[in-house]
């Protein structure tokens, strides 16, 4: 199952647009998604999610192909298998997912860490990804195209549709694009003069790819700030979660990191550190 949700969508006075989406898609297409270098991304990790939780997902709802292409020369499989062969292929894929669960369960009970035991489940996992970008045309040209793998086609078309249906919020020059913060939270932090805290809370939630932690609980602001400190104040710095926040630039053609027309929070943090 592929899911797309707009988390934050903003447009500057100079008409530069920045959009943050939360995605769910089969992990087996993640490498193709990662080739698009103008994207800022964070993703759920096999090293962080408990094996029991991953086992439940793979056993009950394994990621499966949406197109069962018949073998042929080249990268595109235009025609699907039919009849008995198609049914058999689907049974074999599901059987492989069950076997992977049995092996991962056994490894877990041997005492192996989740960063090892979860790996055998990855072909059948769904991955949750947060992505922020100002430039989408190349991705849609390549992936919302019939030459792309069917699963990433479906993802790209769903993302394209979500962006077309979303109405971006106009942000003034001093306002921040803050994924995973509600309007009420932004107003409260601004009223208290705690925009630095708001930026850190947004970054922590982007690192988790969710408001919630992996146990499904709502973290406190202190939890978010502690996570931010572990990621950003550590050495080396894990900077990807501070790539999703941005504020408008006067010139829509000016670049800041991989954003055009928006100043990326990562650049603000890095410049302050020099």
C-alpha positions as CSV (number, residue, x, y, z in Angstrom):
1,X,0.0,0.0,0.0
2,X,1.4,3.4,-1.0
3,X,0.4,6.4,1.0
4,X,1.1,10.1,0.6
5,X,0.3,12.9,3.0
6,X,1.2,16.6,2.8
7,X,2.7,17.6,6.1
8,X,3.5,21.2,5.3
9,X,3.2,23.3,2.2
10,X,4.4,26.9,2.0
11,X,4.9,29.6,-0.6
12,X,7.0,32.7,-0.2
13,X,6.1,36.3,-1.2
14,X,8.3,35.8,-4.3
15,X,6.2,32.7,-5.2
16,X,8.8,30.0,-4.4
17,X,7.1,26.9,-3.1
18,X,8.4,24.4,-0.6
19,X,6.5,21.2,0.2
20,X,7.0,18.5,2.9
21,X,5.3,15.1,2.4
22,X,5.1,11.9,4.5
23,X,5.3,8.8,2.4
24,X,4.8,5.1,2.8
25,X,6.0,2.8,0.1
26,X,7.6,-0.6,-0.4
27,X,11.2,-0.6,0.8
28,X,12.3,-2.3,-2.3
29,X,12.0,0.9,-4.3
30,X,13.8,3.1,-1.7
31,X,17.1,3.0,-3.6
32,X,15.4,4.6,-6.6
33,X,13.9,7.3,-4.5
34,X,17.3,8.1,-2.9
35,X,18.8,8.9,-6.3
36,X,17.0,12.3,-6.4
37,X,19.6,14.6,-4.8
38,X,17.5,17.8,-4.5
39,X,15.3,16.0,-1.9
40,X,15.9,16.4,1.9
41,X,14.8,13.1,3.5
42,X,14.5,11.1,6.6
43,X,13.3,7.5,6.8
44,X,12.3,4.9,9.3
45,X,15.2,2.7,10.1
46,X,15.6,-1.0,10.5
47,X,18.1,-0.2,13.2
48,X,15.6,1.7,15.3
49,X,12.3,-0.2,15.0
50,X,11.8,-3.2,17.3
51,X,11.9,-6.6,15.6
52,X,8.5,-7.5,17.0
53,X,6.9,-4.5,15.3
54,X,8.5,-5.3,12.0
55,X,7.5,-8.9,12.2
56,X,3.9,-7.9,12.8
57,X,3.9,-5.7,9.7
58,X,5.6,-8.3,7.4
59,X,3.6,-11.3,8.6
60,X,0.2,-9.5,8.3
61,X,0.8,-7.1,5.4
62,X,4.0,-7.8,3.5
63,X,5.0,-5.3,0.7
64,X,4.3,-7.0,-2.6
65,X,4.8,-5.9,-6.3
66,X,1.8,-4.2,-7.9
67,X,2.8,-5.5,-11.3
68,X,4.1,-9.1,-11.9
69,X,6.0,-8.6,-15.1
70,X,7.0,-11.4,-17.3
71,X,10.7,-11.8,-17.9
72,X,12.2,-10.2,-21.0
73,X,15.3,-8.3,-22.2
74,X,15.6,-4.7,-20.9
75,X,14.5,-2.9,-17.7
76,X,10.8,-2.7,-18.4
77,X,8.4,-5.6,-18.1
78,X,5.4,-4.6,-20.2
79,X,3.3,-7.7,-19.9
80,X,2.4,-9.5,-16.7
81,X,2.5,-13.2,-16.0
82,X,-0.9,-14.9,-16.5
83,X,-3.0,-17.7,-15.1
84,X,-1.2,-20.4,-13.1
85,X,2.2,-18.7,-13.4
86,X,0.8,-15.4,-11.9
87,X,-0.9,-17.2,-9.1
88,X,2.2,-19.2,-8.3
89,X,4.5,-16.1,-8.3
90,X,2.2,-14.4,-5.8
91,X,2.2,-17.5,-3.6
92,X,5.9,-17.8,-3.8
93,X,6.4,-14.1,-2.8
94,X,4.1,-14.5,0.2
95,X,5.8,-17.7,1.2
96,X,9.2,-16.0,1.1
97,X,7.8,-13.3,3.4
98,X,6.6,-15.9,5.9
99,X,10.0,-17.7,5.8
100,X,11.8,-14.4,6.4
101,X,9.6,-13.8,9.4
102,X,10.5,-17.2,10.8
103,X,14.2,-16.5,10.3
104,X,14.0,-13.1,11.8
105,X,12.0,-14.4,14.8
106,X,14.6,-17.1,15.4
107,X,17.4,-14.5,15.2
108,X,15.6,-12.3,17.6
109,X,15.4,-15.1,20.1
110,X,19.1,-15.9,19.6
111,X,19.7,-12.4,21.0
112,X,20.6,-10.7,17.8
113,X,20.2,-6.9,17.7
114,X,17.4,-5.4,15.5
115,X,20.0,-3.9,13.2
116,X,20.8,-7.5,12.1
117,X,17.5,-9.4,12.6
118,X,15.4,-6.8,10.8
119,X,17.6,-6.8,7.7
120,X,16.2,-10.1,6.5
121,X,12.7,-8.6,6.5
122,X,13.6,-5.6,4.4
123,X,12.4,-6.9,1.0
124,X,8.9,-7.2,2.5
125,X,8.9,-4.0,4.6
126,X,7.1,-0.7,4.0
127,X,9.3,2.3,4.7
128,X,8.1,5.6,6.1
129,X,9.8,8.7,4.6
130,X,9.6,12.4,5.1
131,X,10.7,14.4,2.1
132,X,11.0,18.2,1.7
133,X,11.9,19.9,-1.6
134,X,11.4,23.0,-3.7
135,X,12.3,21.3,-7.0
136,X,10.1,18.4,-8.1
137,X,10.1,18.6,-11.9
138,X,12.9,16.1,-12.5
139,X,11.5,13.6,-10.1
140,X,8.0,13.7,-11.7
141,X,9.5,13.6,-15.3
142,X,11.4,10.4,-14.5
143,X,9.1,8.6,-12.1
144,X,5.6,9.6,-13.1
145,X,6.4,7.9,-16.4
146,X,5.5,4.6,-17.9
147,X,9.2,3.6,-18.2
148,X,9.6,3.7,-14.4
149,X,9.1,0.7,-12.2
150,X,5.3,0.4,-11.5
151,X,5.6,0.8,-7.7
152,X,7.6,4.1,-8.0
153,X,5.2,5.2,-10.8
154,X,2.3,4.9,-8.4
155,X,4.2,6.7,-5.7
156,X,5.1,9.6,-8.0
157,X,1.6,9.9,-9.4
158,X,0.2,10.0,-5.9
159,X,2.7,12.7,-4.8
160,X,1.9,14.7,-7.9
161,X,-1.8,14.5,-7.2
162,X,-1.3,15.5,-3.6
163,X,0.7,18.6,-4.6
164,X,-1.9,19.7,-7.2
165,X,-4.7,19.4,-4.6
166,X,-2.8,21.2,-1.8
167,X,-3.0,24.9,-1.3
168,X,0.3,26.2,0.0
169,X,0.3,28.7,2.9
170,X,1.9,32.1,2.3
171,X,4.8,32.7,4.7
172,X,6.4,36.1,5.2
173,X,10.2,36.5,5.1
174,X,10.6,36.0,8.9
175,X,8.3,33.0,9.2
176,X,9.5,29.4,9.1
177,X,8.3,26.3,7.3
178,X,8.0,23.9,10.2
179,X,6.9,20.3,9.4
180,X,5.0,18.4,12.1
181,X,4.2,21.6,14.1
182,X,0.5,22.6,14.2
183,X,-0.5,26.2,13.7
184,X,-1.3,26.4,17.4
185,X,2.1,25.2,18.4
186,X,3.8,27.7,16.0
187,X,1.7,30.5,17.4
188,X,2.5,29.5,21.0
189,X,6.2,29.2,20.4
190,X,6.2,32.6,18.6
191,X,4.2,34.3,21.3
192,X,6.7,33.0,23.9
193,X,9.7,34.1,21.8
194,X,10.8,30.4,21.5
195,X,11.2,30.0,17.7
196,X,14.6,28.4,18.2
197,X,12.7,25.7,20.3
198,X,10.1,25.4,17.5
199,X,12.8,24.7,15.0
200,X,14.4,22.0,17.2
201,X,11.0,20.3,17.9
202,X,10.3,20.2,14.2
203,X,13.7,18.7,13.5
204,X,13.2,16.0,16.2
205,X,9.8,15.0,14.7
206,X,11.3,14.9,11.2
207,X,14.0,12.6,12.6
208,X,11.3,10.2,13.8
209,X,9.2,10.8,10.6
210,X,6.3,11.3,12.9
211,X,4.8,13.3,15.7
212,X,5.0,10.0,17.7
213,X,7.9,7.8,18.8
214,X,8.3,4.2,17.7
215,X,6.2,3.0,20.6
216,X,3.3,5.1,19.3
217,X,3.5,7.6,22.2
218,X,3.5,11.4,22.0
219,X,6.8,12.7,23.1
220,X,7.0,15.8,25.3
221,X,8.8,19.0,24.2
222,X,11.7,17.9,26.5
223,X,11.8,14.6,24.7
224,X,12.0,16.4,21.3
225,X,14.7,18.7,22.6
226,X,16.8,15.8,24.0
227,X,16.6,14.0,20.7
228,X,17.6,17.2,18.8
229,X,20.6,17.5,21.2
230,X,21.7,13.9,20.6
231,X,21.5,14.4,16.8
232,X,22.7,17.9,16.2
233,X,24.9,18.7,19.2
234,X,26.8,15.4,18.9
235,X,30.0,14.8,17.0
236,X,29.7,14.0,14.2
237,X,26.5,15.9,13.7
238,X,23.5,14.0,12.2
239,X,22.2,17.0,10.2
240,X,19.5,15.6,7.9
241,X,16.6,16.4,10.3
242,X,17.4,20.1,10.1
243,X,17.2,20.2,6.3
244,X,13.3,20.3,6.4
245,X,12.9,23.7,8.0
246,X,13.3,26.8,5.9
247,X,12.3,30.5,5.7
248,X,11.7,32.6,2.5
249,X,14.5,34.3,0.7
250,X,13.9,37.6,-1.1
251,X,15.1,36.2,-4.4
252,X,13.3,33.1,-5.5
253,X,16.3,32.1,-7.7
254,X,18.8,32.0,-4.8
255,X,19.9,28.6,-3.6
256,X,20.4,27.6,0.1
257,X,21.7,24.0,0.2
258,X,19.3,22.0,-2.0
259,X,16.5,24.6,-1.7
260,X,15.7,27.3,-4.2
261,X,14.1,30.5,-2.9
262,X,14.3,29.3,0.7
263,X,17.0,29.5,3.4
264,X,17.5,26.1,4.8
265,X,17.8,25.7,8.6
266,X,20.8,23.5,8.2
267,X,22.7,26.3,6.6
268,X,21.8,28.7,9.5
269,X,23.0,26.2,12.0
270,X,26.2,25.4,10.1
271,X,27.0,29.1,9.6
272,X,26.4,29.9,13.3
273,X,28.9,27.1,14.1
274,X,31.7,28.6,12.0
